[in-house]
Amino acid sequence: MKIYDITIGLSETMPIYAGDPTVSISAAKSIASGSSANVTQIAMGVHSGTHVDAPNHFIDGARRVHELDPAKLVGPCRVVGLSDDVMAVAPEHVGDIAGVERILFKTRNSAFWNEPERGFRKDFTYLIPETARLLADSGVVLVGIDYLSIEKSGSPGHPVHIALLEKEIVILEGADLREIEPGDYELICLPLKYEGGGGDGSPARTFLREI
């Protein structure tokens, strides 16, 4: 039973969504400088790398990340593979998802992780609002994609996020699906539990396990 780590590792050189805080990783204490232990300090926005969006990300006053139902973060998951000519994930690309509770889309975005030095890419594949509404009405509890946003860059009103988050569907963004074949797996998604700030999201160590 193989376990796949689909988490993008945090680093100061990783792509960050345009306008978000950059990642800073430094040694707050080090044995080499005379401290009794090594202690690392990390500063970043909560939507860095592989991360979840909580409803409060786009719906002020809604559920925050520490309030997410953990049952939505662990369980059976369908990985849907799309061809490289798909720029916008439409309803016809979803397939038969009867009984599917969690769904991840593997797209041409996955190849972007091979070239992090190019920085944030605005030409990523994304869901369109009709697809988001289809998924929201289907009973899924988590929807994910293999880049830093599930929605087209600069979309007025953020209709894709709103359609999912208003149903309290967890959004998983930045998944590393390069080694993942389309099919059914078990998802294990572990966002940080913190209080304060907006509670709008969190980096998440995320795994897929063969079933």
TIVODO-736684 format. One record per residue: residue number from 0; x, y, z of N, C-alpha, C, O in turn; chain. Coordinates in steps of 0.02 Angstrom, whole numbers. Layout:
// TIVODO-736684
  torlum  n.east  n.north    n.up  ca.east  ca.north   ca.up  c.east  c.north    c.up  o.east  o.north    o.up  doro
     NUM       X        Y       Z        X         Y       Z       X        Y       Z       X        Y       Z     A
...
//
This chain:
// TIVODO-736684
  torlum  n.east  n.north    n.up  ca.east  ca.north   ca.up  c.east  c.north    c.up  o.east  o.north    o.up  doro
       0      43      -59       0        0         0       0      45       62       0      74       79      51     A
       1      50       95     -56       96       152     -63      63      217     -40       4      229     -52     A
       2     103      258      -7       81       324      14     119      377     -26     180      375     -29     A
       3      82      422     -57      112       476     -97     107      542     -59      53      561     -36     A
       4     164      575     -52      164       642     -23     151      692     -79     193      700    -123     A
       5      93      725     -78       76       772    -131      82      844    -107      47      889    -131     A
       6     127      854     -59      139       920     -30     198      954     -65     250      923     -74     A
       7     189     1016     -85      245      1056    -110     284     1082     -49     255     1115      -6     A
       8     348     1067     -46      389      1089      11     396     1164      14     407     1197     -38     A
       9     391     1192      74      398      1264      82     471     1285      72     516     1252      98     A
      10     482     1339      36      549      1365      27     544     1439       8     491     1463     -12     A
      11     599     1474      15      600      1545      -2     598     1558     -77     586     1614     -99     A
      12     609     1506    -116      610      1514    -189     548     1486    -223     543     1487    -284     A
      13     500     1461    -184      440      1432    -213     395     1486    -243     396     1543    -220     A
      14     355     1469    -294      307      1517    -321     254     1535    -269     230     1492    -233     A
      15     237     1598    -266      186      1624    -220     133     1660    -261     150     1697    -307     A
      16      70     1650    -243       16      1685    -279      30     1760    -279      48     1788    -227     A
      17      20     1792    -336       37      1862    -344       4     1905    -290     -57     1903    -281     A
      18      45     1943    -254       20      1988    -202      20     1959    -132      12     1996     -84     A
      19      29     1893    -126       31      1862     -60     100     1871     -27     149     1884     -62     A
      20     103     1864      40      168      1870      74     216     1816      49     196     1760      35     A
      21     279     1834      45      330      1786      26     348     1741      86     328     1756     143     A
      22     384     1688      72      406      1642     124     476     1661     148     520     1673     107     A
      23     484     1663     214      550      1677     243     565     1622     294     526     1609     340     A
      24     622     1589     285      642      1535     330     713     1551     355     759     1559     316     A
      25     720     1555     420      785      1575     448     798     1538     514     752     1510     544     A
      26     860     1539     535      879      1508     598     872     1560     654     911     1607     657     A
      27     823     1550     698      815      1595     755     867     1580     808     890     1625     842     A
      28     885     1516     815      939      1494     859     978     1439     824     950     1402     784     A
      29    1042     1435     838     1081      1381     809    1136     1359     857    1165     1400     893     A
      30    1149     1294     857     1203      1268     899    1270     1298     877    1313     1310     918     A
      31    1277     1308     812     1339      1335     786    1355     1404     812    1414     1423     818     A
      32    1302     1442     829     1314      1510     854    1313     1514     930    1314     1568     959     A
      33    1311     1456     963     1315      1455    1036    1252     1437    1073    1253     1431    1134     A
      34    1196     1428    1037     1134      1409    1070    1135     1335    1087    1174     1296    1060     A
      35    1091     1315    1133     1089      1245    1154    1050     1201    1106    1052     1140    1111     A
      36    1015     1232    1059      974      1194    1011     966     1234     947     977     1295     945     A
      37     948     1199     895      931      1232     831     856     1246     831     816     1202     844     A
      38     837     1308     816      767      1329     812     757     1370     749     790     1421     739     A
      39     712     1348     707      699      1382     643     637     1425     648     588     1406     681     A
      40     639     1482     616      581      1527     613     556     1531     541     595     1539     494     A
      41     490     1525     534      458      1528     468     406     1583     468     364     1586     514     A
      42     407     1626     418      356      1677     409     328     1671     338     366     1664     290     A
      43     262     1672     332      232      1661     266     158     1678     269     129     1684     323     A
      44     128     1684     212       55      1686     208      27     1616     213      61     1568     195     A
      45     -34     1610     236      -62      1543     248     -84     1508     183    -104     1450     185     A
      46     -81     1544     127      -98      1513      63     -35     1496      23     -36     1496     -39     A
      47      19     1481      58       82      1463      26      84     1388      12      62     1348      53     A
      48     111     1369     -46      119      1299     -62      53     1261     -61       1     1288     -79     A
      49      57     1198     -40       -3      1156     -35     -43     1180      26     -17     1179      82     A
      50    -104     1201      15     -142      1232      69    -217     1223      59    -240     1207       4     A
      51    -254     1233     112     -327      1232     108    -354     1303     116    -325     1345     150     A
      52    -411     1314      84     -450      1375      94    -509     1359     138    -546     1311     125     A
      53    -518     1398     191     -578      1392     233    -630     1442     208    -613     1489     172     A
      54    -694     1433     226     -746      1478     202    -731     1552     215    -750     1594     175     A
      55    -698     1568     271     -686      1638     288    -637     1672     240    -626     1732     244     A
      56    -607     1634     195     -561      1663     146    -596     1714     102    -569     1766      86     A
      57    -659     1698      82     -696      1743      39    -766     1760      66    -801     1800      36     A
      58    -784     1731     123     -850      1745     152    -838     1768     224    -830     1727     269     A
      59    -836     1833     234     -818      1860     299    -867     1837     353    -928     1841     345     A
      60    -839     1813     408     -880      1789     463    -898     1715     459    -931     1688     503     A
      61    -877     1682     404     -892      1611     396    -842     1569     435    -799     1595     470     A
      62    -849     1503     428     -807      1456     465    -733     1467     450    -714     1477     393     A
      63    -692     1463     503     -620      1472     497    -584     1405     496    -614     1353     508     A
      64    -520     1408     481     -484      1345     469    -483     1299     530    -486     1238     522     A
      65    -479     1327     589     -478      1283     648    -547     1253     663    -553     1208     705     A
      66    -598     1277     627     -665      1251     636    -685     1201     582    -741     1176     582     A
      67    -640     1186     535     -656      1139     482    -672     1070     511    -640     1048     559     A
      68    -720     1036     480     -737       969     500    -682      921     478    -671      913     418     A
      69    -646      889     524     -591       846     504    -613      787     461    -572      759     424     A
      70    -676      769     465     -700       713     424    -698      730     349    -697      685     307     A
      71    -696      795     333     -692       815     263    -620      809     236    -610      807     176     A
      72    -572      805     281     -502       808     262    -470      738     254    -414      732     230     A
      73    -506      687     274     -480       618     272    -534      573     243    -591      573     267     A
      74    -516      534     192     -564       487     165    -554      475      91    -506      501      62     A
      75    -598      436      60     -591       419     -11    -590      481     -55    -624      530     -42     A
      76    -549      478    -108     -538       536    -151    -529      512    -223    -493      464    -236     A
      77    -560      546    -270     -552       533    -341    -504      584    -372    -512      644    -364     A
      78    -452      558    -407     -408       601    -445    -429      597    -518    -427      544    -549     A
      79    -448      654    -546     -471       658    -615    -414      688    -657    -391      743    -644     A
      80    -392      651    -707     -339       676    -751    -367      709    -813    -412      682    -845     A
      81    -340      767    -830     -362       805    -888    -304      815    -937    -246      819    -916     A
      82    -319      817   -1000     -267       826   -1051    -239      896   -1050    -269      942   -1022     A
      83    -181      904   -1079     -145       967   -1077    -179     1023   -1116    -161     1081   -1108     A
      84    -227     1006   -1158     -262      1058   -1196    -321     1089   -1158    -355     1133   -1184     A
      85    -333     1065   -1097     -388      1092   -1057    -362     1151   -1015    -322     1142    -970     A
      86    -386     1210   -1032     -368      1270    -994    -420     1286    -941    -403     1314    -888     A
      87    -483     1270    -955     -537      1285    -909    -576     1220    -896    -601     1189    -943     A
      88    -579     1200    -833     -613      1137    -815    -688     1149    -817    -716     1183    -774     A
      89    -721     1120    -867     -792      1127    -877    -829     1067    -849    -798     1016    -833     A
      90    -896     1071    -842     -934      1014    -814    -922      948    -851    -921      896    -819     A
      91    -912      951    -916     -902       889    -954    -836      855    -938    -827      796    -955     A
      92    -790      890    -906     -726       861    -887    -729      823    -821    -682      787    -804     A
      93    -782      832    -784     -786       804    -716    -798      729    -717    -771      692    -676     A
      94    -838      705    -764     -854       634    -768    -907      614    -718    -939      656    -686     A
      95    -915      549    -710     -965       522    -664    -937      524    -593    -890      487    -577     A
      96    -965      566    -552     -941       572    -483    -994      551    -432    -994      574    -375     A
      97   -1040      509    -454    -1090       483    -407   -1056      448    -349   -1016      402    -359     A
      98   -1070      469    -289    -1040       440    -230    -971      466    -212    -943      447    -160     A
      99    -942      510    -253     -876       537    -240    -882      595    -190    -922      641    -199     A
     100    -842      593    -138     -844       644     -86    -787      695     -91    -795      752     -70     A
     101    -731      673    -118     -672       716    -125    -645      708    -195    -642      652    -221     A
     102    -625      763    -227     -602       759    -296    -544      807    -306    -546      865    -285     A
     103    -492      781    -339     -434       821    -357    -426      820    -433    -435      768    -464     A
     104    -409      877    -462     -399       882    -534    -325      886    -550    -290      932    -528     A
     105    -301      837    -588     -233       837    -612    -233      866    -683    -264      837    -728     A
     106    -199      922    -692     -202       958    -755    -131      972    -780     -82      947    -752     A
     107    -126     1011    -832      -61      1034    -858     -23     1074    -806      38     1084    -812     A
     108     -58     1098    -755      -24      1136    -701      30     1096    -667      80     1124    -645     A
     109      22     1029    -663       70       989    -626     141      999    -652     188      998    -613     A
     110     148     1010    -717      215      1020    -746     246     1086    -722     307     1093    -725     A
     111     206     1133    -700      233      1197    -677     281     1188    -617     328     1226    -608     A
     112     268     1136    -577      310      1125    -518     381     1103    -537     425     1103    -495     A
     113     391     1084    -600      459      1067    -623     501     1129    -636     562     1123    -644     A
     114     470     1187    -639      506      1249    -654     488     1304    -604     462     1356    -624     A
     115     501     1294    -540      483      1344    -490     519     1411    -501     495     1463    -479     A
     116     576     1408    -535      614      1470    -547     576     1519    -591     595     1578    -594     A
     117     525     1497    -626      485      1542    -667     437     1585    -626     406     1631    -652     A
     118     431     1569    -562      388      1608    -518     315     1592    -530     298     1542    -562     A
     119     272     1635    -504      200      1624    -510     177     1628    -582     194     1675    -618     A
     120     138     1579    -603      112      1575    -671      38     1594    -671      -1     1566    -633     A
     121      20     1641    -713      -50      1662    -719     -88     1621    -772    -149     1626    -777     A
     122     -52     1581    -810      -83      1543    -864    -103     1472    -841    -100     1425    -880     A
     123    -122     1466    -778     -139      1400    -751    -210     1379    -770    -254     1421    -784     A
     124    -221     1314    -771     -288      1286    -782    -330     1293    -719    -304     1287    -664     A
     125    -394     1307    -728     -438      1325    -672    -508     1298    -684    -525     1278    -739     A
     126    -548     1299    -631     -619      1281    -637    -660     1342    -658    -644     1398    -639     A
     127    -712     1330    -697     -758      1384    -713    -817     1380    -664    -828     1329    -633     A
     128    -854     1436    -657     -909      1437    -608    -960     1381    -616    -985     1354    -567     A
     129    -976     1362    -678    -1025      1309    -689   -1001     1243    -659   -1041     1205    -632     A
     130    -937     1230    -664     -909      1169    -635    -912     1171    -559    -928     1122    -526     A
     131    -895     1229    -531     -898      1237    -458    -968     1225    -432    -978     1192    -381     A
     132   -1018     1252    -468    -1087      1242    -446   -1109     1169    -453   -1145     1144    -410     A
     133   -1086     1136    -506    -1100      1065    -514   -1072     1025    -455   -1107      983    -427     A
     134   -1010     1039    -437     -979      1003    -381   -1013     1020    -315   -1022      976    -273     A
     135   -1031     1083    -307    -1063      1104    -245   -1130     1069    -235   -1151     1056    -179     A
     136   -1164     1056    -291    -1230      1024    -287   -1225      947    -286   -1275      913    -276     A
     137   -1164      921    -295    -1157       848    -301   -1146      814    -234   -1149      752    -229     A
     138   -1132      853    -182    -1120       824    -116   -1047      813     -99   -1032      783     -47     A
     139   -1000      837    -141     -929       831    -123    -914      875     -63    -947      925     -51     A
     140    -862      855     -24     -844       894      35    -775      927      28    -757      969      68     A
     141    -737      907     -24     -672       936     -36    -658      935    -111    -670      885    -145     A
     142    -631      990    -136     -612       996    -207    -542     1025    -210    -527     1074    -177     A
     143    -499      994    -251     -430      1019    -255    -404     1022    -326    -433      993    -372     A
     144    -348     1057    -334     -315      1065    -399    -240     1070    -388    -216     1080    -332     A
     145    -203     1062    -442     -130      1058    -439     -94     1124    -451     -39     1125    -478     A
     146    -125     1180    -432      -89      1244    -433    -117     1288    -377    -159     1266    -338     A
     147     -92     1349    -374     -103      1392    -316    -172     1423    -311    -188     1456    -262     A
     148    -213     1414    -362     -283      1437    -358    -326     1391    -399    -305     1365    -451     A
     149    -387     1381    -376     -435      1340    -412    -474     1382    -462    -513     1355    -502     A
     150    -464     1448    -459     -503      1495    -499    -458     1537    -543    -402     1552    -524     A
     151    -483     1556    -600     -444      1597    -647    -418     1660    -613    -455     1693    -576     A
     152    -356     1676    -626     -325      1735    -595    -364     1798    -612    -378     1812    -670     A
     153    -380     1836    -560     -414      1900    -569    -489     1896    -582    -518     1945    -605     A
     154    -520     1840    -566     -592      1833    -579    -633     1880    -535    -628     1877    -474     A
     155    -672     1925    -564     -712      1971    -524    -762     1934    -480    -800     1892    -505     A
     156    -763     1950    -416     -811      1920    -371    -795     1850    -348    -829     1823    -304     A
     157    -744     1818    -376     -722      1751    -356    -779     1701    -353    -790     1669    -302     A
     158    -817     1693    -408     -876      1650    -406    -861     1576    -393    -902     1541    -363     A
     159    -803     1551    -415     -787      1481    -404    -776     1468    -330    -804     1422    -301     A
     160    -735     1510    -298     -725      1503    -226    -790     1510    -187    -804     1470    -143     A
     161    -830     1560    -205     -892      1572    -169    -939     1512    -175    -969     1491    -125     A
     162    -946     1484    -235     -992      1428    -246    -973     1369    -202   -1018     1334    -177     A
     163    -909     1357    -192     -887      1301    -151    -888     1318     -77    -913     1279     -36     A
     164    -860     1376     -59     -853      1393      12    -920     1407      46    -926     1397     106     A
     165    -969     1432       9    -1033      1445      41   -1068     1380      60   -1114     1380     101     A
     166   -1047     1324      30    -1072      1257      49   -1024     1224      99   -1032     1165     115     A
     167    -974     1262     122     -923      1238     169    -884     1178     140    -866     1132     177     A
     168    -873     1181      75     -830      1132      41    -758     1155      48    -741     1212      31     A
     169    -715     1111      73     -645      1129      81    -612     1132      12    -623     1088     -30     A
     170    -573     1185       0     -535      1192     -62    -462     1176     -47    -432     1206      -2     A
     171    -433     1130     -84     -363      1113     -78    -327     1137    -141    -344     1117    -196     A
     172    -278     1180    -131     -242      1210    -187    -167     1195    -181    -141     1185    -126     A
     173    -133     1192    -238      -61      1181    -237     -41     1109    -225      14     1096    -201     A
     174     -83     1062    -243      -65       991    -234     -14      971    -287     -17      992    -344     A
     175      34      930    -267       85       904    -313      63      836    -338      71      786    -304     A
     176      35      835    -397        7       773    -425      50      744    -481      26      704    -521     A
     177     112      765    -485      155       743    -540     162      667    -544     166      639    -598     A
     178     164      633    -487      174       560    -486     109      522    -478     110      461    -470     A
     179      54      557    -481      -10       525    -466     -48      507    -530     -59      550    -573     A
     180     -67      444    -536     -109       422    -591    -182      434    -573    -201      427    -515     A
     181    -223      453    -623     -294       461    -608    -323      397    -579    -304      342    -597     A
     182    -370      406    -533     -401       348    -501    -424      364    -432    -430      423    -413     A
     183    -438      312    -393     -465       320    -326    -412      306    -273    -374      258    -278     A
     184    -410      349    -223     -360       346    -169    -395      362    -103    -454      377    -101     A
     185    -355      360     -50     -376       389      14    -336      454      23    -275      454      16     A
     186    -371      508      38     -339       573      50    -329      583     125    -373      569     165     A
     187    -270      608     143     -255       629     211    -227      699     208    -171      709     185     A
     188    -266      748     229     -248       818     223    -246      849     292    -296      848     329     A
     189    -188      878     311     -177       899     380    -157      972     384     -98      988     390     A
     190    -206     1018     381     -190      1089     390    -171     1105     462    -190     1069     508     A
     191    -134     1159     471     -118      1182     538    -181     1205     574    -226     1233     544     A
     192    -183     1192     639     -238      1217     680    -212     1277     719    -170     1271     763     A
     193    -238     1336     702     -217      1397     736    -277     1442     744    -327     1435     710     A
     194    -272     1488     790     -324      1538     800    -294     1607     794    -236     1618     812     A
     195    -333     1655     771     -308      1722     759    -304     1737     685    -311     1693     643     A
     196    -292     1801     670     -291      1821     600    -359     1810     569    -411     1814     603     A
     197    -359     1796     505     -423      1784     471    -446     1712     474    -504     1697     461     A
     198    -400     1666     492     -420      1596     492    -442     1572     424    -480     1524     418     A
     199    -417     1605     371     -442      1595     304    -413     1535     267    -439     1514     215     A
     200    -359     1508     294     -328      1451     261    -268     1427     300    -251     1454     353     A
     201    -235     1376     273     -175      1350     307    -136     1306     260    -165     1269     220     A
     202     -69     1309     264      -29      1257     232     -51     1189     259     -70     1183     317     A
     203     -46     1137     216      -71      1072     236     -25     1016     210     -16     1009     150     A
     204       4      978     255       40       917     235     -13      868     210     -59      851     247     A
     205      -5      846     148      -59       808     116     -32      745      82      20      746      49     A
     206     -69      691      91      -48       626      64    -107      594      26    -165      606      41     A
     207     -89      552     -22     -136       506     -53    -110      435     -40     -51      421     -48     A
     208    -156      391     -21     -137       322      -7    -176      276     -54    -236      284     -63     A
     209    -140      229     -84     -173       181    -128    -224      140     -89    -214      123     -30     A
     210    -279      123    -122     -331        83     -90    -344       21    -134    -387      -20    -117     A
//
